[in-house]
Amino acid sequence: MSRLTHVTSGPYAPPAAAREPAVRSADGARLHVEVHGPEGAPAVVLAHGWTCSTAFWAAQIRELAVDHRVVAYDQRGHGRTPASPACSTDALADDLEAVLTATLAPGEQAVVAGHSMGGMTVMAAAARPAFRAHTAAVLLCSTGSSRLVAESTVLPIRPGRTRTRLTGMVLGSRAPLGPVTPLARRILKYATMGPASAPHMVEACARIVHACPRAVRHAWSHVLDGLELDDHLSELRVPVEIVAGTADRLTPPVHARALAAALPDCLGVTELPGIGHMTPVEAPGLVTGKIRALAAAHIHSVPAVEESA
């Protein structure tokens, strides 16, 4: 069962899935997968970030599922997917391949959107056969391919070895986050969101992030600390659009600009003034609109979809 304490009303309350197909990754790990929206509609696949869950995409799922088939899944140890000792970019790529293969018909393509670690999942899977077969276009939100800790501005001190070391200690802490209190909300807002984020946005993110088990948070922090996916970018050959917040302290816009310069087919970077790291929550309409536009432009036909197990 999920450990999440969800927001229960409003635009960030996760909608009920139409179905939850049984999906296992290459190593047998069970993945929690949700399918929303009508069968036969253009497909969208959503990969969430570190310490989040499918609930993070609630606003996008609610809007897109009206006329798209939306697939969302929990990364290992997050939400309702059990924790696994296999924490690596290869495991992330395996899981995305498994989700694409299980939920899309042969020849069917989707727009794949990844936020933060979900974007890194997309990069890690770029050369995988199932990813190439099933991906029409990509939206990368608030993400980077390397130097995540070195470029982070969570700690407001001069860049250099000291800041990098201390940032690594903070992000990789084993300390429990505890209950969602006013102080916890302020800390989470400072670290991950823009200064103008509305209270209901902060509340939604806090409940999702605080529900992530600390052992899972710690394990995946090591993967992010050592992340090196620069060599994968040349393999991401589909059209890619990038969204970044100018107030993002975890993946500042320097990452978005570096991705745009390295990708073979970058459609552009949208930098959102005053928005932090949680772009799908902080700017839900814009992110949803980007996904919808990519689907309209790049999904040219929808094969008949067989019911999955």
N, C-alpha and C positions, 0 to 999 in steps of 0.2 A: 504494500500500500504506500501511497505517497506520504512523505513527511511534510508536505507543503501546507502552510496555512494561507489559503488563497484569499485575495480580495474577492468578495462575493457579489458585488454589484458594480455597475458602471462599465466604462469601455475597457477596463483592464481585468475584468472577470473572465477567466478562460471559458470559452464555450464548450459544450459537450461534443465529443467526437462522434461522427457518423459511424465509424468503426475503428477498431484497434487491431490491425493485422499482427500475427505472430511473426516476428523477424529476429533472426539470429545472425550474428556477424561471423566472420571467417573462422574465429577461434571458438565459436559456439556461444559467445556471450549473448544474452537476451537483451533486446533493445525495446524500450517502450516507444511505440509509434502510433500516431493519431492521424486519421484521414478525415477531413472535413469537406463539405461541399458536394456538389453533384458529380456523379460518375460521368465520364465523357467530356467534362469541361477542361479547359487548359490547366495544366498542372504547375504547381508551385511547391518547392521543397524548402523548408526553413530549418536552419542549423543554428542553435543558440550558443551563447558564450559561456565562459568560465563562471561557475557558481550560479548559473541560471537554470532554466527549464523551459518546456513548451509554453508555460504560462507567460513567459516573457514576450511571446508573440501574440498575446491575446487580441490586441487591437487589430493587427494585420489579419489574423485568422477570421475574426468577426466580419471584417469588411470584404476580404477577398473571397470567402467561402460562399458568398451570394452567387458568384458566377465563375468561380475557379475551384478546382479540386486541390485542396491545400494539405500537404503532408508535413507534419512536424514531429520531431523525435527528440528524446532526451539523450544527451551525451552520457557516457559511462559514469555511473555514480551520481548522476544528477536526476532530479525529479523521480520518476518511477523506473529508471533503468538501474539495475543493481551495480554496485561498485565492482571493479575488476582490477587485478594486479597489473594488467596491461595498460599502462598510461604512456602513450607515445603518439607522435604524429602519424605513424603507420596505423595504429589502432583507430585513430580518428578517421583516416582515409578508408580503412576496412569497413567501418560502421556506415559511413555515407554510401559507399558502394552497395552495401547490403540493403540499405533503405531504398535506394534507387531501383535496384533489381527487383525487390519484393513488391514495390508499390506502383511501378510504371510498366506498361505493356511493352513488348518488344517493338522497337522503333519509336516509342513515345519519348518526347523530350519535354523538359520542364525548365522553368527559371529557378535557379538555386540561389537563395539568399542566405548569407552567413554574417552573423554579428560577432565581433571580437574573436574568441576561440573558434566560433563557427566559420568565420572567414578563413582562419588558419586551416580548418578542416578542408575547406574548398581548395586551398592552395596545395595542401598535402595530397589531395586526391586528383590533382589536375591531369596527371598522365595515366590514371587508371582507366582501363577499358570501359567499365560500366559508367564512369563519370562522363567520358567522352561520348559514349553512345546516347546518354540520356539528358545531357545538358545543352540547352539552347542558348542560354545567357546567364550571367551571374550578377548579383548585387552584393558588394562588399560594404559592410557597415562597421565603422570604428574598429579597424583592425590593422595589423602589420605583419611583416614577414620575418623580422629579426630585430635585435637590439631593443626588445620591449622594456626591459628594466633600465637600461642605460638612458633611454629617451623619455622615460616616465617623469612627469613633473608633480607627482603626488606629494613629494617632499619639497617644500619651497626653499631649496638651497642651491648653491652653485653646482652646475653639472661637473661630473668628475667621478673618480673612483669612490670617494666617500659617499656621495649621493647614491651611486649605483649599489654599493654594498648595503647601505641602510634601507634603500627601497626594496632590495631583494629580501631583506629580513622582515620588513613589514608585510609585503605581499605573500611571503611564504610562511607566515606565522601559523603555528598550530593552535593558537589561542581560540577558544570558542567565541562566537559572536554574541551569543546570549539572546535574550528576548529583544523584540523591537521596541525600544524606548525612545523618548525624545532625543536623548544624546546619541543613540545609535543612528537615528534618522539624520541628524546633523552631520555625523561622521561620514555616513554613506553618501549623502548629498555632496559634501565637499570633495570626496575622492572620486566619485563616479558620474556626477550630474552637473549641469549648468546652474548658475546662481539663481536663475529665474524659474527653475523647475517647480511646477505646482505641487502642493502637498499630496494630492492623490497619486501623482506620478512617483514621488519619493516613497510613499507608503507601499505602492505596488512593488517597486524594486527592492525595498527593504525586506518585505515578506518573502520574496523569492530568494534573494541572496542569503538571508539568515537561515533559510531552510536547507541550504546545502551542507552536508556533513563536513565537519572540519577536517577529517582525514582525507576526504575527497578534495576539498579545497587545497590542502597542503600538497597532495600528490600531484595534482595538475599544475600547481604553481611552479614546480620544478621543470615541467615540460615547457612552460612559457618562458621561464628564466633562460633555458638553453635553446630557445627556438631559433632555427636556422632554415628558413624556407626560401631564401632568395633564389636558389637554383631551380625552384619549382615554377617560378613565375613565367618563364618562357614557354612552359608546357600548358599554361592556361590560355588556350587559343580561341576561346569563344568570346563574344562581346561582353565586356565587363564595365559596369558603372560603379562608382565609389562614392560613399557618403561619409563625411567626417564632421565632427563638431569642433569649433574653434576653441572651446573651453574644455576639451577632453584632456584629462591629466594622465590617463592610462595609456592611450594610444594617440598622442598629439598628431595634428595634421601633417607633420613631417613624414609620417608613415604613409599617409594617403598619397602624398606627392611622389614619394619613392616608388610606390606600387604603380602609379600612373605612368611613370617614366620607364618602368621595366616590362609592363604587360604588352603583349603583341597587339591587342585590340581593345584598348581602353576608350570607352565612349566619353569619359570625362569624370571630373571630381566636383562634387557639390560640397562646399564648406559652409556649415550652418553657424552663423554668428551666435555666440552665447550658449550653444548647446554642448553638453558634455559627452560622456562615453556611451550613455544609454540611448542612442539615437532612435531605435524603434519605439521606445516609450516616450521620449521627450519630443519627438517630431513624428508622431504616428501617421499623420496624413501624408506627409511628404514621402516617408519610406514606403507606405502602401502604394502611393501613386507611382513611385519608381518601379516597384515590382509589377504593377499592373501594366505600365507602359512597356516594360521589357517583354512581358508575355505577349502583348498585342503586336509588337514589332518582330519578334523572333520565333514564336511558336506558330508555324504555318499550317499545321494539320494535327488533328488529334485522332490517333488510331483508336479502334474499339478497345475498351479496357475490360479485361476479364476480371471477375471477382477473385481477389486474393484470399489466401487462407487466413 
